[in-house]
Amino acid sequence: MIKIAQPQIGQEEIEAVSAVLRSGQLASGEGVASFQKAFSEYLTQGFCVAASSGTTALEIALRALEIKEGDKIITTAFSFIATANVIVHAGGTPIFADIDETTMNISPESIEQILQEHEGVKAILIVHLFGQSCDMDQIQQIANRYQLLLIEDCAQAHGAEWKGRKLGTFGDASAFSFYPTKNMTTAEGGMVVLKDKQAAVFASQLIQHGIKERNQFEFIGYNYRLSEISAAIGLCQLKKLDRFNSVRRDHAALYDENIDNFYIIKPQEVLGARHVYNQYTLRILNGMRDAFIAHMEKEGVSTSIYYPYTIPEQDCYKATDLVEKDYNRRLGISNSIKKEVVSIPVHPGLTQVEIERIITAINRF
């Protein structure tokens, strides 16, 4: 079976982890500091704070921007649930926007509609879904016009760009995930990126119980630290990230050129974006997605659906008063696309033979 995802762990990572184990320094230390510095240099701007996961990194980003109880934050309805959960954990209220049909990223038009209907919105939390940038020109214009904070969820967009500028550098804050399915991994882990140095200092304290200095705590914080083991893996992976992304783009180009099936819409890299294909997500038309998945399984190819439900229709949100009763009236595209999407393998571990098998299987459907 050809896997949908496969972390690319080499001898360098194994040796780096072994060195940490031999050192006896396993908790957050110099390795984490080096990883933070290297990631900041990769982005070419911002102050980086490593965290225990992409989810905790995103929550810390919100708290560092002083999101508080009752703050309204516009976000996409079509994403992994953590994007909305962190808003709730920080005390805010998510307001769900629809998506663009081509990119499946948050729709600037839907953001505008919400801002016309809601007063007191504090921020926009965007997701660069599947490795492709949101329309940063339009979104930054909206954020500036309404004087809103802008947060980027870059969990699937390591190294992706908008008009030559890396994602994670546009907003007041951003967050990356290093889960094993991402474009680079630390096994588990995340990174907060902040423009303001004081906010970064606060974030550094917040992930360590609110510590001011040894045995002195300035406020109530969390244990959201990254370990030295994870940082050692991350330093190795970061050096390989551009190569990993290049291979993903090569695989995507082969799919673009060779998949030819009447029932399938392929992903499209939009003008201005540099897609890094954390997922290569197809749309299967005419209600044939389940048949397509069964066909690919028979052909020995793993697939996965990201995402079969919108966030506000999940039970944990429907059971609360966090969601507007008529939220579905503006989620027409999200509700349509969720029934069609399915992702196929695009990771760097694929061989040429496997790519050809996947293309042949799809065209035979």
ZIGI-V427557 format. One record per residue. PHI is phi in radians with two decimals (NA if undefined). Layout:
# ZIGI-V427557
PHI / PHI
This chain:
# ZIGI-V427557
NA / -1.38 / -1.32 / -1.26 / -2.58 / -2.76 / -1.01 / -1.71 / -1.81 / -1.96 / -1.11 / -1.07 / -1.14 / -1.07 / -1.17 / -1.13 / -1.16 / -1.05 / -1.10 / -1.13 / -1.07 / -1.21 / -1.24 / 1.45 / -1.71 / -1.74 / -1.32 / -0.90 / -2.75 / -1.12 / -1.11 / -1.12 / -1.05 / -1.15 / -1.14 / -1.04 / -1.12 / -1.13 / -1.22 / -1.08 / -1.16 / -1.11 / -1.35 / 1.27 / -2.90 / 1.67 / -1.87 / -1.84 / -2.28 / -1.34 / -2.35 / -1.31 / -2.85 / -1.13 / -1.16 / -1.16 / -1.08 / -1.19 / -1.13 / -1.10 / -1.02 / -1.14 / -1.20 / -1.17 / -1.57 / 1.14 / -1.13 / -2.32 / -0.90 / 1.55 / -1.13 / -1.55 / -2.28 / -1.40 / -2.57 / -1.36 / -1.44 / -2.02 / -2.91 / -1.17 / -1.08 / -1.02 / -0.99 / -1.46 / -1.01 / -1.16 / -1.08 / -1.13 / -1.06 / -1.41 / 1.75 / -1.50 / -2.12 / -1.35 / -2.08 / -1.62 / -1.77 / -1.43 / -2.08 / -1.39 / -1.20 / -1.35 / -1.63 / 1.16 / -1.52 / -0.95 / -1.54 / -1.00 / -1.13 / -1.20 / -1.04 / -1.03 / -1.05 / -1.11 / -1.14 / -1.29 / -1.67 / -2.10 / -1.65 / 1.33 / -1.21 / -1.75 / -2.73 / -2.08 / -1.98 / -1.74 / -2.17 / -1.49 / -1.29 / 1.12 / 1.87 / -1.99 / -1.16 / -1.14 / -1.34 / -1.25 / -1.10 / -1.18 / -1.20 / -1.14 / -1.07 / -1.13 / -1.04 / -1.18 / -1.13 / -1.71 / 0.97 / -1.86 / -1.19 / -2.18 / -2.11 / -1.85 / -1.60 / -1.85 / -1.01 / -2.06 / -2.36 / -1.13 / 1.50 / -1.22 / -2.38 / -2.19 / 0.91 / 1.46 / -1.97 / -1.19 / -1.17 / 1.73 / -2.01 / -1.58 / -1.47 / -1.17 / -2.69 / -2.56 / -2.51 / -2.06 / -1.96 / -2.09 / -1.05 / -1.02 / -1.52 / -1.40 / -1.15 / -2.49 / -2.33 / -2.19 / 1.41 / -2.43 / 2.66 / -2.74 / -2.46 / -1.63 / -2.13 / -2.23 / -1.41 / -1.64 / -1.12 / -1.13 / -1.11 / -1.17 / -1.09 / -1.06 / -1.07 / -1.09 / -1.24 / -1.09 / -1.32 / -2.16 / 1.14 / 1.38 / -1.18 / -1.77 / -2.68 / -0.89 / 1.17 / -2.23 / -2.17 / -1.44 / -2.69 / -1.42 / -2.12 / -2.30 / -1.82 / -2.02 / -1.28 / -1.62 / -1.50 / -1.12 / -1.10 / -1.09 / -1.10 / -1.09 / -1.13 / -1.06 / -1.09 / -1.19 / -1.15 / -1.07 / -1.14 / -1.73 / -0.99 / -1.09 / -1.19 / -0.96 / -1.14 / -1.10 / -1.17 / -1.02 / -1.15 / -1.11 / -1.10 / -1.08 / -1.11 / -1.13 / -1.09 / -0.97 / -1.36 / -2.02 / -1.30 / -2.49 / -2.56 / -1.02 / -1.57 / -2.19 / -1.86 / -1.51 / -1.13 / -2.17 / -1.40 / -1.44 / -1.04 / 1.77 / -1.74 / -2.00 / -1.32 / -1.97 / 0.84 / -1.03 / -2.33 / -1.83 / -1.87 / -1.58 / -2.01 / -1.76 / -1.54 / 1.07 / 1.18 / -1.79 / -1.07 / -1.08 / -1.14 / -1.12 / -1.06 / -1.11 / -1.08 / -1.15 / -1.04 / -1.12 / -1.46 / 1.45 / -2.13 / -1.32 / -2.33 / -2.66 / -1.76 / -2.18 / -2.41 / -1.37 / -2.34 / -1.33 / -1.08 / -1.15 / -1.55 / -1.15 / -0.95 / -1.17 / -1.67 / -1.10 / -1.44 / -2.07 / -1.72 / -1.35 / -1.89 / -1.04 / -1.08 / -1.88 / -1.00 / -1.16 / -1.12 / -1.97 / -1.97 / -1.03 / -1.24 / -1.00 / -1.20 / -1.39 / -1.18 / -1.05 / -1.54 / -2.00 / -1.28 / -2.74 / -1.79 / -2.01 / -1.05 / -2.49 / -1.15 / -1.17 / -1.39 / -1.21 / -1.62 / -1.04 / -1.09 / -1.17 / -1.03 / -1.13 / -1.10 / -1.13 / -1.09 / -1.08 / -1.11 / -1.15 / -1.22 / -1.42 / -1.14
